[in-house]
Amino acid sequence: MSARNPSAQTLAELPAHTRVLVVGAGFGGLAAAGALVRDGRSLDVVIIERAGEVGGTWRDNTYPGCACDVPTSLYSLSFAPSPEWSHTFAAQSELFEYLKDVATRSGIRARTLFDCELLGARWDERSTLWRVTTNRGEITAQSLVAASGALSTPNLPDIDGLDTFGGTVFHSAAWNHDHDLTGERIAVVGTGASAIQFVPQIVDKAQRVTVFQRTASWVIPRRNRTLGKFEKSLYRRIPLTQKVVRGLVYGMREAYVVVFAYLTWLLPAIALVSKAQLHTQVRDPRLRRKLKPAFTIGCKRMLLSNEWLPTLARDDVDLVASGLQRVTRTGVVGSDGVERDVDTIIFGTGFTPTEPPIAKLLRGRDGRSLAERWDGSPSAHRGITVSGFPNLFLMYGPNTNLGHSSIVYMLESQASYVRKALGYMESRGVPALEVDAAVQERYADRVGGALATTVWNSGGCSSWYMDKRGRNSVMWPTFTWRYRAQVRSFDAENYRAIEPRPAEEVA
């Protein structure tokens, strides 16, 4: 059934109460809600989504060339395989359609209220409930699942003079499709995973493109191919074959972490692939020097592209090996002091994973927000629960990001843990659980210690993995199967039960 089918009903209004409230309907929200719906709790689950459709980052990021850089056989929900992928690396439009279809076929859409934005949530000790405020009204929930995503709110840097610019400005995550780039002089700020996809797509339209690069990145070939009719037919008729392929891809991806986390002395061998591509695709030695990274490969996210380097080598493209310093009414000024006239500025400057906006909206037992509690350095037991915030479960929480495999695998692992935690409370009549603060701290110390010798910490780069305290609060340090093993069962011994408190005690 298509997600566009008018018979696929959604919630018409916000109920007064639900057992579980899921915030966000991207991959994380669908994984969490899917686990609960399959567990027979569909009548006790409500999903709220601030947009008018499911999809999260694959709904919002519609820039030209947007696609996944993890093979789709692995970057998909295990409970909803699809034999219809057109390529090994799916484009944004395919992933968006896939997620819409999953929401409908799984029954999640029927429990979702769209255009419903979270405005705030606070823990009520008297009733042991979350009191949630949205733009569509208020709702109480026994448990709250925050699945808004770590890469959901664009990071637009504060550039001097940006408000005086007379042209057009937008972020790649909020692409302005109404603006025609034909014949324009365009400044692109950033050279990360988004820029390497959209710049090659817009360069033929533009008069000139100027790319501002603060740090050169390691680029490796993107081995994308079309999936033929035979493969699709085989997957449809014998679903086990697709599971086998998924397992093989998973195994190959897990092998990467051996080099990233353990045998880091082998990384120069991987760098040879990137160096060969740079030498082959960029003939100008001066440009090659600008594009040569000054840190160990893998320290930052490796970029997969066959088109990025040839695009930068074009005569109508300028690479400025410095950041954007300021903006004038008619142009941009780099750290090199040169002013360049431009008509449009496009920011490909990523997101703020170490300071997620939703953390400012969630208030725990002591009245402080999660953002205040973290103070710029997120921490959570197993990346899911936080002391002082009973019955709050994070999807894609601290230290669950990956540099080698599919985040969907991690999200489904977390969803299983949440389901088991809720089952534990239900079976024992426990209204609320809170993780022990010491347990959370020890967990963070163990993960931090494991990260110390990985390339993500020791590779000599400055990345968004590091928070304002200089701590890596983003990455998972080892194999994903180890993460799944540690969340396979609910560790009730690390939690304490919380009972409702009389009004006089709360006061």
Number of C-alpha atoms within 10 A of each C-alpha: 10 15 20 11 10 8 10 15 14 16 15 11 12 19 13 10 19 19 17 25 25 27 27 29 32 25 27 29 29 30 28 29 34 26 24 24 20 12 12 9 16 18 13 15 21 25 27 24 24 19 17 11 21 30 26 25 21 23 20 19 21 21 22 19 18 22 21 17 21 20 20 22 26 24 21 21 21 15 13 14 20 18 16 16 20 16 16 18 24 23 20 22 15 17 22 23 17 22 25 23 19 24 27 20 16 17 18 25 26 19 21 29 24 23 15 22 18 22 16 18 23 21 27 19 21 15 16 22 23 28 19 21 18 17 12 16 15 17 18 24 24 21 25 27 25 23 28 27 24 21 17 20 19 17 16 14 12 9 11 12 13 17 12 11 18 15 13 14 18 14 20 24 26 15 17 16 10 6 9 10 19 13 13 16 21 29 25 23 24 23 23 19 21 22 25 24 22 20 26 19 18 16 22 15 14 17 14 19 27 22 24 22 21 16 20 18 24 24 25 20 13 14 12 15 11 11 15 12 11 9 15 18 13 14 19 16 11 11 15 12 14 19 16 12 14 19 14 14 17 21 12 12 20 18 13 18 22 16 17 24 21 16 14 19 10 12 15 13 10 13 17 13 14 22 19 12 16 21 13 11 18 19 12 10 10 9 18 17 12 16 22 16 16 14 18 19 26 25 22 22 19 18 22 21 19 19 16 20 21 15 21 23 17 13 9 15 19 17 16 19 19 19 17 24 15 17 23 18 15 15 21 24 17 19 15 12 12 10 15 16 16 23 19 23 23 22 25 24 21 23 17 18 25 27 18 21 17 22 17 17 18 25 23 22 16 12 14 16 21 22 20 14 19 15 14 17 20 25 24 23 23 22 25 24 26 27 23 20 25 28 30 25 25 28 30 26 28 25 25 21 22 18 21 23 25 22 21 18 21 23 26 23 23 29 27 22 24 27 20 21 18 22 16 16 16 12 8 8 9 14 19 23 25 19 24 17 16 12 16 19 15 12 17 21 13 10 18 19 12 16 22 15 17 22 27 28 24 15 18 14 18 14 13 17 21 18 19 13 10 11 17 25 29 25 19 23 29 22 18 22 14 11 19 18 10 13 19 14 14 18 14 15 8 15 18 14 13 15 14 14 14 11 10 7 8 11 7
